[in-house]
């Protein structure tokens, strides 16, 4: 597997890693955590979404869980990109340190 960030300058990798980290945090706060709470509230026995006391319809649960799974998939892909950038930064720093030690 080739390194897609091989020829990208470290400064650009750092800037993109920062942007991805902010996007990941925003996605957690705005999407993943609220959707997880919604599903949790929906499936509780005394759910406020069950107005008549008969329980929440299966289709409602499936719909909410599908949204949660989509959010989870997006989170996973974003995390992978972020990790790749952070690993590239780590490799570059380690190479610089190793090069600096070799020069002494």
C-alpha positions as CSV (number, residue, x, y, z in Angstrom):
1,X,0.0,0.0,0.0
2,X,1.5,3.3,-1.0
3,X,1.6,6.3,1.3
4,X,-0.9,8.9,-0.1
5,X,0.8,11.6,2.1
6,X,4.4,10.7,1.0
7,X,5.1,13.8,-1.0
8,X,2.9,16.2,1.0
9,X,4.8,18.8,2.9
10,X,4.7,18.4,6.7
11,X,3.2,21.8,7.2
12,X,0.3,20.9,5.0
13,X,-0.1,17.5,6.7
14,X,-0.2,19.3,10.1
15,X,-2.8,21.8,8.9
16,X,-5.0,19.1,7.5
17,X,-4.6,17.0,10.6
18,X,-5.8,20.0,12.6
19,X,-8.8,20.6,10.3
20,X,-9.8,16.9,10.4
21,X,-9.5,16.9,14.2
22,X,-11.8,19.8,14.5
23,X,-14.2,18.2,12.0
24,X,-14.1,15.0,14.1
25,X,-14.9,16.8,17.3
26,X,-17.7,18.8,15.7
27,X,-19.2,15.6,14.2
28,X,-19.1,13.9,17.7
29,X,-20.7,16.9,19.4
30,X,-23.3,17.7,16.6
31,X,-24.2,14.2,15.3
32,X,-22.9,11.1,16.9
33,X,-23.5,11.8,20.6
34,X,-27.0,13.4,20.0
35,X,-28.0,10.5,17.8
36,X,-26.8,8.0,20.3
37,X,-28.8,9.8,23.0
38,X,-31.9,9.9,20.8
39,X,-31.7,6.1,20.3
40,X,-31.2,5.6,24.0
41,X,-34.2,7.7,24.9
42,X,-36.3,6.0,22.1
43,X,-35.8,2.5,23.4
44,X,-36.3,3.2,27.1
45,X,-39.4,1.5,28.4
46,X,-40.8,4.9,29.6
47,X,-39.8,6.7,26.4
48,X,-41.4,10.1,25.9
49,X,-41.7,9.3,22.2
50,X,-44.3,6.7,23.0
51,X,-47.3,9.1,23.5
52,X,-50.0,6.6,23.9
53,X,-48.0,4.2,26.2
54,X,-48.1,1.3,23.7
55,X,-44.4,1.5,22.9
56,X,-42.4,2.8,20.1
57,X,-42.9,1.3,16.6
58,X,-40.1,-0.9,15.3
59,X,-39.9,1.2,12.1
60,X,-39.1,4.2,14.2
61,X,-36.3,2.4,16.1
62,X,-34.9,1.1,12.8
63,X,-34.9,4.5,11.3
64,X,-33.1,6.1,14.2
65,X,-30.6,3.3,14.4
66,X,-30.0,3.6,10.6
67,X,-29.2,7.3,11.1
68,X,-26.9,6.4,14.0
69,X,-25.1,3.8,11.9
70,X,-24.6,6.3,9.1
71,X,-23.1,8.7,11.6
72,X,-20.9,6.0,13.0
73,X,-19.6,5.1,9.5
74,X,-18.8,8.7,8.8
75,X,-17.0,8.9,12.1
76,X,-15.0,5.9,11.3
77,X,-13.9,7.2,7.9
78,X,-13.0,10.6,9.4
79,X,-11.0,8.9,12.2
80,X,-9.0,6.8,9.7
81,X,-8.1,10.0,7.7
82,X,-7.1,11.8,10.9
83,X,-5.0,8.9,12.1
84,X,-3.2,8.7,8.8
85,X,-2.3,12.3,9.0
86,X,-1.2,12.0,12.7
87,X,0.9,8.9,11.8
88,X,2.6,10.8,9.0
89,X,3.4,13.7,11.4
90,X,4.8,11.1,13.9
91,X,7.0,9.5,11.2
92,X,8.3,12.8,10.0
93,X,9.3,13.9,13.5
94,X,10.9,10.6,14.2
95,X,12.9,10.8,10.9
96,X,14.0,14.4,11.8
97,X,15.1,13.3,15.3
98,X,16.9,10.2,13.9
99,X,18.6,12.4,11.3
100,X,19.6,15.0,13.9
101,X,21.1,12.3,16.1
102,X,23.0,10.8,13.1
103,X,24.4,14.3,12.3
104,X,26.0,14.7,15.8
